Amino acid sequence: MSTPCIICVAITGSVPRKENNPAVPVTISEQIESTHASFEAGASIAHCHVRNDDETPTSDPEKFGRLMEGLHKHCPGMIVQLSTGGRSGAGKDRGGMLPLRPDMASLSVGSNNFPTRVYENAPDLVDWLASEMRTYEVKPEIEAFDLSHIHQAVKMSRDGRIAGPLYVQFVMGVKNAMPVDKDVFDYYVKTMQRLAPEAQWCGAGVGAGQILVNEWAIAAGGHTRTGLEDNMRLNRDTLAPSNAALVTRAAELCEKYERPVASWSQARQILGLRPD
């Protein structure tokens, strides 16, 4: 296959802490440095959360703004994708950073169970977030934790609530949600090909499933996500020394399957984003 593979790096998330892995970047400066190393290793999308000084998650637009400024300076051309996830805020606070006009933002279109809570995405909030993304010309990345989320994303695309070609990420391996299962993964791909053949899709696995989903996605012609948000280890006995190390591992899989790693300019073209 000759189609370039987009590698997304999820640099910090809302859950991992330095006590789990000292390499987890928390401060804005740490996140910029970690993203720059990942960019040089082949990542073309940075999926971003921000944290308070005590490492708790936040949706503070000021922090997101400082992070975006640093990434634009040190990772020119890289696609900046901000999280509207529910661990970092509640209600419309989750979309308070969208007026910053990042290239992309995550959008969950349905609810599901998480390890200790319900990840609630009420229809009215989903519609509001999607409307804000249209207003500020932010491309959604649909985070599909369940098959129904793929169907809902296609419906929203067809009725105009989501603008432009779909980009759907299969999230597998979150406890109490969809497990890392090859048959399910294959059906997700088949569903995308049937319902939205013009769409692009990405695979993201959590924990030990990260490397499995990386390989499945790359082998099947999709794109993939890696990073310390989703997985803090290289293997059972070894902590990942950096986000860049996980990006390098994904890039090596691209080489195995003869997939070129997408440059930032190729990634922007594939996703229909404005040139930087």
C-alpha positions in Angstrom: 0.0 0.0 0.0 1.2 3.5 -0.9 -1.3 5.6 1.0 0.5 7.6 3.6 -0.5 6.8 7.2 -1.3 9.6 9.6 0.1 9.1 13.1 -1.6 11.0 15.9 0.1 11.4 19.2 -2.1 11.7 22.3 0.5 13.4 24.5 -0.9 13.5 28.0 -4.7 12.9 28.4 -6.6 13.4 31.6 -5.7 10.3 33.6 -1.9 9.4 33.5 0.2 11.0 36.1 3.9 11.3 36.7 3.7 8.8 39.5 2.6 6.3 36.8 5.3 7.3 34.4 7.7 10.2 34.9 7.7 10.8 31.1 4.1 12.0 31.1 4.2 15.7 30.1 2.0 17.8 32.4 3.1 21.5 32.2 2.6 23.4 29.0 6.4 23.6 28.4 6.7 19.8 28.9 3.9 19.2 26.5 5.4 21.4 23.8 8.8 19.7 24.2 7.3 16.2 24.1 5.1 17.0 21.1 8.1 18.5 19.2 10.1 15.2 19.7 7.0 13.3 18.5 6.6 15.6 15.5 10.2 14.9 14.5 9.6 11.1 15.0 6.7 11.2 12.5 3.5 12.3 14.2 1.5 14.8 12.2 -1.5 15.3 14.6 -1.1 16.3 18.3 -4.2 15.3 20.4 -4.1 17.7 23.3 -5.4 18.0 26.8 -4.3 20.5 29.5 -3.7 20.1 33.2 -3.7 22.1 36.4 -0.6 22.4 38.5 -1.7 19.5 40.6 -2.0 17.3 37.4 -5.8 17.3 37.5 -7.5 17.8 34.1 -9.1 21.1 33.0 -10.7 22.7 29.9 -9.2 26.1 30.6 -9.1 28.0 27.3 -6.2 30.1 28.5 -4.0 27.0 29.0 -5.1 25.6 25.6 -4.2 28.9 24.0 -0.7 28.9 25.4 -0.3 25.3 24.3 -1.4 26.0 20.8 0.9 29.0 20.6 3.9 26.9 21.6 3.0 24.1 19.2 2.6 26.5 16.2 6.0 27.9 17.0 7.9 24.7 17.6 6.0 22.2 15.4 5.1 24.3 12.3 2.5 22.7 10.2 1.5 20.0 12.7 -2.2 19.5 13.1 -3.4 20.6 16.5 -6.4 18.7 17.8 -7.9 19.8 21.1 -10.0 17.5 23.4 -13.6 18.3 24.2 -13.7 15.1 26.4 -15.8 14.8 29.5 -13.1 14.1 32.0 -11.7 17.7 31.6 -14.9 19.6 32.1 -18.7 19.5 32.2 -21.4 20.8 29.8 -20.5 23.7 27.5 -17.2 24.2 29.4 -16.0 21.2 27.3 -16.1 23.4 24.2 -14.8 26.6 25.7 -11.6 26.3 23.7 -13.2 26.0 20.3 -13.1 29.8 19.6 -9.4 29.4 19.5 -9.9 27.7 16.1 -7.7 24.7 16.4 -7.4 22.6 13.2 -9.4 19.8 14.8 -11.2 18.8 18.0 -12.4 15.5 19.3 -16.1 14.9 19.3 -17.9 12.0 21.1 -21.4 11.5 19.6 -22.8 9.0 22.1 -22.4 7.8 25.7 -20.8 4.7 27.1 -19.3 3.2 30.2 -15.8 4.1 31.4 -13.8 2.3 34.1 -15.6 4.0 37.1 -18.3 6.2 35.5 -20.6 6.8 32.6 -19.0 8.9 29.9 -22.1 11.0 29.2 -22.6 12.7 25.9 -26.2 13.9 25.8 -27.6 14.6 22.4 -28.1 18.3 23.0 -24.5 18.7 24.1 -23.2 16.7 21.1 -25.2 18.9 18.8 -24.0 22.1 20.5 -20.3 21.0 20.2 -20.8 20.1 16.6 -22.4 23.5 15.9 -19.5 25.3 17.6 -17.1 23.3 15.4 -18.9 24.4 12.3 -19.0 28.0 13.5 -15.2 28.1 14.1 -14.3 25.8 11.2 -12.9 23.1 13.4 -12.8 19.6 11.9 -14.2 17.0 14.3 -12.5 13.7 14.9 -15.2 11.4 15.9 -14.2 9.2 18.9 -16.2 6.0 18.4 -16.3 3.9 21.6 -19.1 1.8 20.2 -20.6 0.7 16.8 -23.6 3.0 17.4 -21.2 6.0 17.5 -20.1 5.2 13.9 -23.8 5.1 12.8 -24.6 8.3 14.6 -21.6 10.1 13.1 -22.7 9.1 9.6 -26.2 10.3 10.3 -24.8 13.7 11.5 -22.6 14.0 8.4 -25.5 13.3 6.1 -27.8 15.8 7.8 -25.2 18.6 7.9 -24.4 18.7 11.6 -20.9 17.6 10.8 -19.3 19.4 7.9 -16.9 17.9 5.4 -15.7 14.3 5.0 -15.8 12.3 8.2 -12.8 11.3 10.2 -13.6 8.5 12.7 -11.4 7.1 15.3 -12.1 3.6 16.7 -11.3 3.6 20.4 -10.7 0.1 21.8 -9.6 -1.2 25.1 -11.2 1.2 27.6 -12.4 -0.8 30.5 -16.2 -1.4 30.4 -16.3 -0.2 26.8 -15.4 -1.9 23.5 -12.5 -4.3 24.0 -9.5 -4.8 21.7 -11.1 -7.4 19.4 -10.0 -8.1 15.9 -13.4 -9.3 14.6 -15.0 -6.1 16.0 -12.2 -4.0 14.4 -12.8 -5.6 11.1 -16.5 -5.0 11.3 -15.8 -1.3 12.1 -13.7 -1.0 9.0 -16.4 -2.8 6.9 -19.1 -0.5 8.3 -17.1 2.6 7.4 -16.6 1.3 3.9 -20.3 0.6 3.5 -21.8 3.7 5.1 -19.1 6.3 4.4 -16.7 5.1 1.7 -15.2 8.6 1.3 -14.4 8.9 5.0 -11.0 8.5 6.6 -10.6 6.4 9.8 -8.1 5.8 12.5 -7.5 3.1 15.1 -6.6 3.8 18.8 -5.9 1.1 21.4 -5.6 1.5 25.1 -2.9 -0.1 27.3 -1.4 -3.3 26.0 -3.9 -3.1 23.1 -2.2 0.0 21.7 0.4 -1.8 19.6 -2.2 -4.3 18.4 -4.6 -1.7 17.1 -1.7 0.3 15.7 -0.8 -2.8 13.6 -4.3 -3.6 12.6 -5.0 -0.1 11.4 -1.8 0.3 9.5 -2.2 -3.1 7.8 -5.8 -2.3 6.9 -4.9 1.0 5.2 -6.2 3.3 7.9 -4.4 5.8 10.2 -3.4 5.3 13.8 -3.0 6.9 17.2 -0.4 6.4 19.9 1.0 8.2 22.9 1.2 8.2 26.7 -2.5 9.2 27.1 -3.5 5.7 26.0 -0.5 3.6 27.1 2.5 4.2 29.3 4.5 1.0 28.5 6.6 -0.4 25.7 5.9 -3.9 27.2 4.8 -5.4 30.5 8.2 -4.7 32.1 9.3 -1.4 30.5 7.8 2.0 30.8 7.8 4.1 27.6 10.6 6.6 27.9 8.6 9.2 25.9 5.8 9.9 23.5 8.4 9.9 20.7 9.3 6.3 21.5 5.7 5.3 20.9 5.5 7.3 17.7 8.7 5.6 16.5 7.2 2.2 17.2 4.1 3.1 15.1 6.4 4.4 12.3 8.3 1.1 12.3 5.0 -0.7 11.7 4.3 1.6 8.8 7.7 0.5 7.3 6.7 -3.2 7.9 3.6 -2.8 5.8 5.2 -0.5 3.2 3.1 2.5 4.3 4.9 5.9 4.1 4.4 8.0 7.2 2.3 11.0 6.3 4.0 14.4 6.6 2.1 17.2 8.1 1.3 18.6 4.6 0.1 15.2 3.4 -2.0 14.7 6.5 -3.7 18.1 6.0 -4.4 17.2 2.4 -5.8 13.8 3.3 -8.1 15.3 6.0 -9.2 18.3 3.9 -7.7 20.8 6.3 -6.6 24.3 5.4 -2.9 24.6 4.5 -0.8 25.9 7.4 
